[in-house]
């Protein structure tokens, strides 16, 4: 199950922790309004930091996206 997240704030951290209980590799990446925040989040939790929501939504790697 590959899941991306749009909006990488505190709640996203909770989502990633919950996803990891199901599958340690379920989180595949995310987007934030701040590119630096997205990079830091993905460095911490894994996955790819996307520069735009269009790039994230256009990537066929994900089966679901959490908003």
Secondary structure, 3 states (H helix, E strand, C coil): CCEEEECCCHHHHHHHHHHHHHCCCCEEEEECCCHHHHHHHHHHHCCEECCCHHHHHHCCCCCEEEC
